[in-house]
Amino acid sequence: MPDSQPNNPLHGITLATIVEELEAHYGWDGLAERVDINCFKSDPSLKSSLKFLRKTPWARSKVEALYIATFCEPSKSSKPRKPNPWGER
């Protein structure tokens, strides 16, 4: 059985990479606004965030969902629309 997961956008990306890239993109304050957890609000650090997220599945899910929405899903506004062959709108 192959070890690839083509439909999993997080396959091969570590939690540390996810948090680092989100922090670089939004900053700690921006992360705290988007994911309301104390590890992003009160004296945030990569180490404390990873410790909390590894123990708290609901928080990790929110952070992973933010990562997917930020870096994996194509923006609807930047995607050119294909013309409808039937002329309908």
Secondary structure, 3 states (H helix, E strand, C coil): CCCCCCCCCCCCCCHHHHHHHHHHHHHHHHHHHHCCCHHHHCCCCHHHHHHHHHHCHHHHHHHHHHHHHHHHCCCCCCCCCCCCCCCCC
